[in-house]
Amino acid sequence: MLAEIQEVQIEQTPERFKVVLPVKRRWGLLFLFTVLVLIWVIGLVWGIKYTIVDIALSGERFAFWFTLMLLAWLYIWYRLGKIVWKQWQYYTANREILFIDQERLIIRRPVSFMGVTDAYDMEHVTPFYYFNDKHCLAFFYGSQRIDFGFDLNPDTANKLAMALNEIYFPPLDDEDEDY
């Protein structure tokens, strides 16, 4: 079954199963998030410089309270920037890697040594399936649907889902059922 899947690279070791899925770049979104990351970095550097040099060390009587307000604003700016940074890494990646073992499922979109990584406890992962509405592979983690493999064609995605389910979610025999 695994040998029939052409678009993905599969590596199986006794400890884990590794699947490398291709990802097509969405250049418009990559450009947008690159611009947003640049704005975020420039704003963060300027905000720190303005807060410390121009306000905190100015000696004015309002400097303490204004510095506190600016530090609160910089914290919010930093948190929003982390969201933009994560999206930039997501759209910069050129592949998606699944690491699956008996205890956890890891979905990684690497960008050099960085990248977006999500880990899931296999105890709460449901069998994989092809989600027609978004044209991707999916599974449920508890009650949350997790989508991945958006750039696979439907036949490849169905074959991969069946192969992964065969390995990690084998059908129950009558003897294995608990009543």
Secondary structure, DSSP 8 states (H G I E B T S, - for coil): -GGG--SSEEEE-SS-EEEEEE----HHHHHHHHHHHHHHHHHHHHHHHIIIIIIITS--TTHHHHHHHHHHHHHHHHHHHHHHHHHHHHHH-SEEEEEE-SSEEEEEEEETTEEEEEEEEGGGB---EEETTTTEEEEEETTEEEEE-TTS-HHHHHHHHHHHHHHHS----TTT---
